Amino acid sequence: MRTAYSVETVRSAERELMARLPEGALMQRAAAGLAAACAEVLGRAAGRVYGSRVVVLAGSGDNGGDALYAGARLARRGAGVTAVLLAPERVHGGGLAALRRAGGRVAGTDVEELIARADLVLDGIVGIGGKGGLREEAVPLAGAAARSGAAVVAVDLPSGVDADTGQVPGDAVRADLTVTFGAHKPGLLVDPAREYAGSVRLVDIGLPLPAEAAELEALQHADVARLLPVPAAESDKYRRGVVGIAAGSARYPGAAVLAVAGALRGGAGAVRYVGPAADAVIARFPETLVSDRGPQRAGRVQAWVVGPGAGDDAATVAEVLAAEVPVLIDADGLRLADVEAVRARSAPTLMTPHAGEAAALLGVGREEVEGARLASVRELAARYGATVLLKGSTTLVASARGGPVRVNATGTSWLATAGSGDVLSGLAGSLLAAGLSAMDAGSVGAYLHGLAGRFATRGAPAGAHDVAEAVPRAWRDVRGA
C-alpha cells in the first residue's frame, strides 16, 4: 500500500532522523537520489549526462539545497549546470559552494533564454512548506520552463502546489517528474496538484514514519487481491451475499440495467432488483431476481444500492435507508436522502457523489469541490456520518470516523461517460453485500472500476456497458498479480 503523510509528520520524522545522523547526511541522501533520477531523465531526453545542459531553479532553504547538491553531482558527471538563485541572500551556502566546486555556475540576466536552451530544469524553488502559489518573481521562470523543450524535474513537490491538501491556489510549476523524499505527500496523489507532479518517484531516505499517522492510502494490486471476496467450497448464493438494487425509472431505465451489470460482476451471489425498469433488466440479465413489492418486502438482501436513475422517488430512498443492512446511495438518491435519516442509520452507509453532487450537498460551487477534493470528501463524511466516495479525476474514499483517506490510482479520464457511475454503484454495492466494510467496498470497487475502464477504453471512447464487461478481466488481473 502506498501511503502519504502530512508536512508536519514528515518534518517531525526528519528532525528525529537528523538528530542521529552526521550533519548534512540526510540532505546528501536526498541529493543522491535526486541526481540519479535526473541522470536517468537526461539519458532518455539527451542521450547522455555529459555535455547536457541543466538549469537549477534554487529557492531558499533546504529545498534549494537539495537541488544545488544534486546539480553538483550532475556537474561532476560532465553536465553544464547553471543555478538561478531566486533569493541570493538566503541561498543554501553549502549547496551553492558544492555546485561551484564541481564546475557549475550562477546565471546572470539571460535566465529565460538559458531555460529555453536547457535539456533539464530542476525545480527547487519552494519546499513542501510553501503556501499560496508561486511568488511573483518565480512565475516567469515556471512559464519559461513550461514553454521550453526541457524535461522538468520537481524537488519533493512541484513549487506552488499545497503539499497537504492538493490545492493549487495560483501559478505553479508543471513537472514531468517529481522526486519526493521519505514519503509521498497528499498533494502528489490528489488533484488538482497531482496533475502538476507528472510521474512521481519516491526516494527512501530512512524516515521513521508511523503507519498510523498516514493521511492518505492508495491500494495496490496486492492489497485489493487480499480484500476480494472469494467463495468457499460450501458457499451458496446467500452465503456469498445478495445485493438489492433499487434504481431506474421510466425515464432512466438504463441506469438500472447498468447498476445491475456492475452488481453481477461484484462478487455477490445474487442480485435482487426492485423498480420500474424490471422488463429492461430481465431482458438483459435473466439471472436477476426481480420483485415488484418494494424494498422492504423484496426478500433477503445483505446490502442495498439506491438512487441511480431514480428520478424523484423519495419514498423508495427513505424505505431503503430504513433497512438494517449496508446501503450505498448514488445519483438521485443523494439528492433525495435526508441527512438526519442517513446519520441515524446503525448499519454502514456508503455515498458515491461526483463533484457536482458533492457541491450541491455541501452548498458550494463545483469548482470549490474540485479545487479542494480532500477537504470536501472529509467534510461530507463528517456531515452525513457516512463513508463517502468522491468520484472524479482522483477518486477519494473517506470514513466518518476519520483516519487515512483512500485515493484510487487506477482511473482514466475515459470513464467520464454516461452510466459509468451506475456501474460503479452496482459493483461497490455487491462488495458490500459480500461482506466488505464500506471503506473497503468503496476502495476496491473504485480500483476494479478504474482498471476495467482502462481495459475497456484502451485510450479510446467506450460506453459504460463496455466498462461493466471488463470488470471480470480487472478482477483476474488483480488476482493474478
N, C-alpha and C positions, 0 to 999 in steps of 0.2 A: 504494500500500500504506500502510495506517495503522500507525504504529509507536508503541511505548510504551517509556519509559525509566525507570530507577530514580531514586529520590530523590537518591542520591549523584551520578549523572551529570547530572541537572538542576541541582543546586546548583553543581556544578563549572562548568557552562556559564554559569550566572547570574553567578558570580564573574568569569569571563573577560569577559563582555559588560559588566558594570558597571564594570570597570576602564577600558573605552574610552568610557564614556558619562558625561555630567554627572551629578552626584549626584541621585538620585531619579528619573531619567528612566525607568528600567526599571519602577519601580512605577507611574509615570504611564501608561505604555503599557498595563500590565495593568488599571489602574483605568478607562481609557478604554474598553477592550474590554468589561470587566465592566459598566460603566454602560450601554453601548449595548445589551447583551443584556438587562439589566433593563428598559430602556425598551421594548424590543420585547415583553417579557412583560407589562408594565403596559399597553401598548397593547391587548393581547389580553384581559387579565383585567379591567382597569378602564376601558378605552376611552381612556385618556389617561395622561400622566405628571403634568401639572399637577393639583394637588389630591389626588393619590393618597397613600396612607399607607404608608410604608416603615419597617420596623424593621431596624436593622443590629445583628446579634449579633457584637460585636467582642472577640476574644481578644487576647492579647499578640502582639507581633512583627509581621512583615511581612504575614501573612495578614489580621490585623485591620486593618493599614494599608491594604491593597488595598480592603477592604470600606468603610472610612471615607472614603477618597478617592472611591470610586465613589458613596457616599452623598452626598458633597458635590456631585458632578456632577448627581445627580438633584435635589438640593435647589435648585440653581441653575436647574433647569428647572421649578420650582414644586411639586415633591413635598414633602410633610411628612415629614421624615426624623428619626427618633429613634434614637439609639445606646444599646444596652445594653452596658455595659462589664463584662466578666467579670473583668478584672484591672486595675482603675483605676490602680494604681501602676505598671503595666508597659504601658499602652496606647501605641500609636504616636502620639507627640506631634504630628508633622506632620499626620497624617491627621485627628486629632481637631480640631486648630486649623482645618484647611481646612473641615471639616464645620460648625463653629460660625460661621466667616466667611460660609458660604453660607446660614446661617439654620437649620441643623439644631440639635437639642438633645440632651441626655443624659437618659435615663429616670430617674425616681425609683423608687418602690417598687411601682408598679402594672404591673409588667412583663408578667405573663401576660395581663392584661386588654388591655394595649397590643398584644400579639401577636395576640390574638383578633380585634381590630378592623383589623388590617393588611391591605393589599392584596398586599404582598410582604414576605417575610422574607429577609434576606441573611445567609447563614451564613458568618461569618468567625471562628468560634470557635477552630478548630485548623488548622494548616497541614499540609503534606504530610509533615512530620517527626513528626507526632503518633503515639503508640503507646498501646495498651491501652484503647481506647474512651474515651467521654466522661468527664470528671471529674464528681464528684457534683453540683457546683453548676450544671453545664450541662445535666444530664438533664432537669430540669423545663422548661427553655426549648425543648429539642428536642421534648418531649412537647406543649407548648403550640403549637408551630409545626405539628406533625402534626395536631392537633385543629382548628386554625383553617382558615378557607377561603382563606388566603393562598397565593399561589404561593411556593415555597421555592426559592431560588437558592443553590447552594453555591459558595464561592470556591475554586477549584482542585481541591477534593476534599471530599466530604461529611465533616464533622467526626465522628471516631470510627471511621472505616474505615482500614485499613492500606494506604498508597499502593503499597507494593512487592509485597504478597502477595495483596491482595484479601480478606483475612480481616476479620471484624467481631467483635472479641473482647468486645464489650459493647454498651452503648447507643450509637446513632449517629443522626445527622440523616438523614432521608429527604428527598431533594431532588427537585423536579420538573425542574430543570435544573442541571447543573454546568458552570460556565465555567472551563476549565482553561487554563493559560498555558504557551506554549512547546512543550509536548509532552504527549501522553497519558501517564498513569501507569498501571502494570499494574492497579491496583485499580479503575480506571474501566472495564476491559474484561473482568474476571474476576469471576464470582460467588463468594461472596455480595455483595461490595461493589458490583458493577455494579448490582444491584437497587436500591441506595440512591442511585445517582447520577442516575437519571432520564435525560433526554436529555443528551447531552454536546456542548458547543461548544468547539472549540479556538481560542484567540486567539494568533495568531502575534506573538511579541514579539522575534523575531530571535535566538533562542538558537542558538549554534554547536554542534549536536549531531552527533557522528559516527555514521554509519549502522551501523557495526559494533558499536556499544555498545548497540543496542536489546535490550530484554528480551523484548518481545512484538512479533509482527507479526500484522496482520489483513488477509487478502487482500480485494481489492475486485474488482468485475466485470472490470476490465481485466486485472488480474493473473491471474485464473482463465482468461480468454479466451486469454491467451498460453500457458498450460500445457495447454489441452485438446488431446488427440491428434486430428489431422485427417488422414484417409487421402490419400496422394498418388495421382497418376494411375496409377502402376504397382503400387499396393498390392493384396495379396490377403489372405485371412483370416489366413494365417500371419504375413505381414509386419505386419499390424495387431496381432497378438498373440492367443494363445489362453489363456484363463483356466480353470483347473481348479477345480471346486467339490466338495469332499469334505464333505458335510453331510447332515443329516437322519437319521432313524431310523424304526423302525416306530411309535414313539410320537409323533414330531415330524416327519412328512413335510412339513408346511407350511414349516418353516424352510428346507428345501432348495429348495422352489418359490420362496420369496421371495428367497433368495440368488441363484438363477439369474435371477430377474426383474431384480434390481439389476445383475447382471453383464451381461446382454444389452443394457443401456442405458448401459454404462460406457465404450464406445469400443473394446473389443477386437473382433477379427474373428470369434471363435467362443468358445463356452462348452462345456467338456467336463465332464460330471457323473459322479461316482463315488459310489455309496452305495446304501442300501436303498430310497430313495424314487424310483427311476427311473421307475416307471409314472406316479406323480403328476407328475413333472417333464415327461415326454414328453406327457402328456395336455394340459398347459397350454402347453408350449413345444416343439413338434415339431422346431424347428431345433437343439435341444441335441444335442450329441454325447454319447452315453451309453456307459459301459463298466462291466463287472462284474468287471474283472480287478485292481482295486486301484490306488492312485495310481501306483506305480512302473511298472506295465505298461499304464497307461491310454492312453498316446500322448503326443504332443508338447504341452507347455504352456509358456508363458512366466512363469506365476505360479500359485500355489495359494491358495485360500481354504479353511480348515479350521475346523470346530468348531460352526457353527450347528446346533442340534438334534441334536448327535452323541451325546448320552447319555453312556455310559461307554466309548465306542470308543477307548480309549487307543492301540491298535495302529495305527489309521489316522492318528491325530495324529502318532505317532512316525514313521511312514512318510513323511508329508508333510514333517515337519521335516528329514528326511534328504535331501530333494530339493535340488538345487543351483540353484534358481530362487527369486525372491522369494516369500515366504509371508505371508499375512495370517491371524492367529489370532483367533478371536472366540468368545464364548459358552462352551460346554462345552470347547472347545479350550483356553481359557485355564486352566481347572482341571486339564486332563489333560496340558498341556505341561510337560515337565521343564525347570527353569530352566537347568540346565547344557547341555541339548541346544539350547536357544534361544541361549545365549551362544556356543556352539561353531559356530553357523552362519556360513558365509562370505558367503552371499547375504543381501540385505536382509530384515528381518522387521518386520512392522507388526502390533502388538497393539491391539485395539479394545475395551477393557473399559468398562462403565458403573461408576458409583461403588461399587456393591455388590461387583462382581467385583474392582475395584481394591483395595477394602478387604480382601477375602479374600487376594489375592496379597501385600499388604503386612502382613497380620496385625494390622490395626487395625479400629476400628469405622467403619461407613459415614459417620457424622456427621463423623468426623475427616477423611475424604477430601473430603466436601462442603464442609467449612469451610476447607480448605487445598488447593484444587484444583491450584494452581500447583506447590506443593511436592510434592504427591502424584504428579503426572504426571512431574515430573523424577526423582523417586526411582525410580519404576517403570522408566523408560527406562534409568537407570543400572544398576539391579539386573539387568535382563534383557539389557542390551546391545542393545536394540531400539528402534525408533521406536514410541512409544505414543500412541494416540489415545484420550483420556479423554472419553467421551460424557457429556452432561448439559446443564444449563441454559446453560453456555458450554462448548462442545467445545474441548479443547486438544490440540495435537499437539506432542510433544517428541521430540527426537532424542537418542540415547545419546551422541552426540558433543558435546552441549551446543549453545550458540548460542541465538538467539531461539526462544521457544515460539510456535507459531502458534495464534491464537484465532479461532474461527469466529463470524461475525456474522450468519448467516442463519437460525439455528434458530428454532423455535417450540415452545411447550410442548405443542402438539397432537401433536408427534412422539413423545411418551411413550405409545406404544401397542405392543401385542404385535406382533412381527415387523418393526418399523421398523429395528431394528439389523441384522437379517438382510439387508434391502435395502441398507443402507449397506455391509455387508461385501462383498457381491457387487459393488457399484458401485466401491468403492475397489480391490478385487482386480482388476477389469477394467482400471482405470487403471494398476495395477502391471504387468499383462501388456502394456499398450500402451507401456510404456517409461518411465513416470514414476517418480521416486525414491519411496521410502517416505514421506518428508515431504510431497512434492507430491501423491502419490496420496491420502494421508490428508486433507490440507488441501482439495484440490479435491473429493474425494468428500464430505467434510462440508459444503462450501459448496453443491454441487449438491443434496445430500440435504436440507439445510435449506431451500433455495429451493423445491425440489419440495414439501416439507412445507407451505410457505406457500400454494403454488398449489393443492395438493390439499385443504387443510382450509378455507381462507378463513374462519378464525375459528370453525369448527365441527368436530365429530368426523369423522374419516375413518380408513379402515383402511390397513395397511401396503401393500396392493396398490395403493391409490389413490396413495400416495406414489411407488411404482415407476412407475406410469403417467404421473406428472407430471414425471419426470426429463427426457424429451426437451424439454418446454416450458422447464424450467430451463436446459437446455443452449442452446436457441435464444435465450433471454433474455440469457444471458451473452455469447454470440457476437454478438448484435446490438447490444450496448451501445456 
